[in-house]
Amino acid sequence: MRIPGALFIRGEAGDNFYRGFRRVENRGNYETPVADAEELEIVKGPPSPIYGGGKVGGYLNYTPKSARSTTAKWLEHPTGKITFTYGSYDQKLGSLEFGSPFKLGQYRGGFYTFFSAQDSKSFYKGISTRDKLGQIAFDMELPHKFRMEAGMQGFGGSLPQNIGWNRVTQQLVDSGTYLAGSPMLNLAGKDYSLNPSNFQPFTLLNFAGYTQNFASDFLKSSQASLFALDPASIHTVHLNNDQIFIDSPDFNTALTYTGYFDLIRDFKEGVSIKNQTFYDALSSQKFSTYGFAANYHPGVIENKTSLDLSFKPAKWFSVQTTSGFSYRYSHVWAGEERTYAQVIDRRDISRGATPNDRFASEFSTNGAWDFNYLQDGTYGDSGLFALARITLFNKLTLLEGVRYDHYTPNFLGRDNFEPLTRAKDSGNAGTFNTSVSYKLPYHIIPYFTASTARFIDLGQGGEIDYTEIQNHTWIQPSSLYEEGVKASALDNKLFASFGVFRQKHSSYNSLSRTIDYFRTKGAEAELRAAVSRKFSVTGAFTWQDPEQLNIPFLLGIPPSVLGLTPQQAYGGRFIGDAGIFGIKAPVKVAGQPPVVFSVFGTYTPLKNIGVTIGTTWVDKVKAGYVGPVVLPSYAVWRGSIFWSHDKYSINLAANNLGDSHYFTSQYLFWDVFVKPSELRTVSLTGSYTF
């Protein structure tokens, strides 16, 4: 099981945590592996103050399998499992895990190992996945009531980016009809690609600063002939969902190294202290021949000491607290080759890549083309935290958390080929979380949550832009207010919840060099019911209204909204501020459907055999901010049949059972890229436990 980068929760990319420690930033740099998880928390809302600062939308916390579970239960005997999956398009994924207890004298110990490998093609032509994961965890009792937990994980993967379809029109979305055609002028000559010998940066980029008479003025400029398609090559073709914007030199590779070492002292029941050290590092390189390359090398090491106390002064009054301090040190080297040789619509997908639309990169020119965006530096984080859970009369529960961080960033950077500049600063940030709930009769629990936080604003590689440090805007505020009710009945066979929330957050846009502000309102409902011993059902509903409170900066503008025909302009790229089209803030965030609904049912006619089937329905949404394209609503059906006997189990799963054709917007390139759906895929997974 893999998660593509970070989960998108409540309108923003969530944080990834590993055993309560924030991992390095991962916005699609690699697929986060979670198949070996003992526990996987997906939380809507801000992270606990114990974990550190983070985004208010939500986060994922991953706990690996070990010889001692999170419920303090030790392995009693050696155990292992072999799993293999084979699926559509030559999907091949296998894993082997093994754990065993041991004793050193009178002290218990154990280890657990996990290894997986994947070599799979994809529904999309030109996309394949290869990765390997290795992990080991040790647990050991020590003299004088001490205990040790340690482990390490290594992951290496390769998965080229899938940016979908360009030349986006409503006709393309509705029927797959695509405008084919090649640029009128061949800028590459006889070369293999557009490179420093034949192409000057920014030649195919135009900043659209106004709309009045823009088309006529542009057509009189020297750029017009460079942007134009050859009239003789223009025709329409039908694109299949598996035909996407991809080229053989495209790559995206990543290596991660993660380790931890915990030393715990249990004094007595309800009193313990622990010191934890965590390390995480990423080496990621990516390149797409439409003109984007990146090289990221973030790494973090964090040490945290915490004291857990539980006490009950009276029968009606109980308290659980965790408090402590931490220090985190991060080093980041992040370079991106972007904007100056990044053209969206120049390539005719139906024809495939040609030298005239294939851009070289820093990786293929021996440094002749360098990263125009580069940030290299460090930051420290000294933190204090406290969390208390107070229960009164076994009805009223108060959860209060507070955190204070002192940050010290020091970066050398540039945004667009200017000389490298040193920026250094320090600043403080406070986080406050509070939640109140009350148990009413019939297991009904209303609750209210409020959170305010200030946290470091990080880029794709985990960097802090030096201009943010100069402007003292590298710490961004956020807030969340949520209220709702939870209820259970029939001995927890029925669970339901409903909540509404309102959150705000902001982030620095290193392309426009401005701060983007966001506000999201939403409502969420969930239902889980064990209707009978053989049948259960789950359902979820989400409504959200995400808004950007400032005018968006557009990384791609469709020629049609500028008064140009595609034939006149698909050879280049237009960027600019959305305000030139009369858009006023606040504006709906593009590509995020307002309503998502899902329902799944599981039926087990026999103890060891069953079936699960369900659907997810997604509302229609505008593909971008200024273009007219609307992505239709859709429903995706999924199902599986499972069987188990003794030590064996088999699961046959199918995705998109009805071959639904649907589309999703592409983050950052809203108006000019859409991703077509995968059609039906099937996989068979077998496992043997020993």
C-alpha angles and dihedrals in degrees: 000000000000133000115211100242108297129353116256104230127178094343102316141071109269129224125258117225129188113206089334096315122113111244124216115282115283116183098164096315090126141348108269108233116224103156093108095052120134088191130013118190120194106187128186109214136033123326120259115272086241090065095050135244120330148142120306095224097075146279146222120236117195125198116188124222115268141167090263116051126218087258089060094251115144126215108264099198140002112289137174146166138211119202132180130181127194121180150153118320092024095297108180123179128159136174139185124196131178135174134178138180122228140175133226103195107306095340123100122225142161146176136213127198132191131186129176136172133189133193109171139154120213144230086251115077112245096019121111135159127220122171145145131203129191126181138169131182129192128196123184139171113225134195121282095030094298122141132193130209120182138159148149138212133197125190132181123180145165123201122148115225117263109213095169124209130356129195088056119198134156089250090056092052095043100044110003092251108155130191106234123195142123130238114272094228124054105219094174097060107189094335124116092238147356102282141150092287095061109015133062118207117261092016091125097038125096127184105216101211099169141008105216107102089344095134096050092045092048093050089056092053128094090247093065095081091047092053097044126101121225106264090214091060097050116115139126126253137174118254121208119218091250094058106092141157101282137132133193094246091054114113143163116188130173139183121191131186120192130177140165140187123190128184114193129187117197107199098176139320108313096012124088139139128205138187115202131188121194132185129186130170135174133196110189131170125177138172136178120184093227083081113279128116130164140180119194128183111171123161135176138189121188135181121196132182119193138175121211118202128178123179140157113210091180139005090258096043129063132166133194118185139179121187137161149112137267143187124209126188121193131186121190135184109182126170129174132185102206147139099016094070101019114113121171109192104028094096121078102219092198089060098037132223121336131179089257093063101028112097124203122227145205087273094059103035102057090245097311085122108043132187106280089197113054133161123177122174153089141256133194127209122200108188140186121192143176132182127184131185112196122187122192123193088344087280112073116059124187120191112190126178134175134178136182123196132186112200129195113189121184115178140167111205156143133204103202117007094297117136115285112268130200117229124181132175146145132217146165129237131190130202126194127184127179131175129178126190134171130199112229125185118287091035094287113151121186115194142185127200131188128179135175122183144168116206141169113274107229131192130224093284095041092262132139113228110239091226089059089055091049091050094043091235099116092106110069126194126228137176140191133193119183136169132176149123135259126198139181133186144170093044091311093308087122123047128173135170138180129185143165125208142184122196139173131198139158138205139187117255105212091192097057093025090228135110118255117213124204137190125187129189120186151153128219133190132184134187131187121177135173096206092181139338089278104037133053133167136198129191139178135188129191131183119180137172108197116186135183109221096204131048110279122240110228121221091190130026120192110237091229093068089053092055095257129121118237088245089060098049118017090100092072143028134255124203131175150121116306089224091081088072094056094260113153130196134288095051130174112259108248125244099016111117113226095220131037122174131178137178129181133179132197124202123187109183089175131030095252103033133060149142134231124197134166149135141235118212120201125193125234118267141180111264093220147353105268107015122089096231117125121194107221124235116262145183125219120199121206131181146166141191117212135190133179135181127174105311097349132084135175129193125188110194132182129192125203093009093182096050090242115192110216141146140220128201120249115241113248093004095063103153100036107042131048128174118226118219129256112249124223116329129178131197135184119208124190127182138184122201121203 
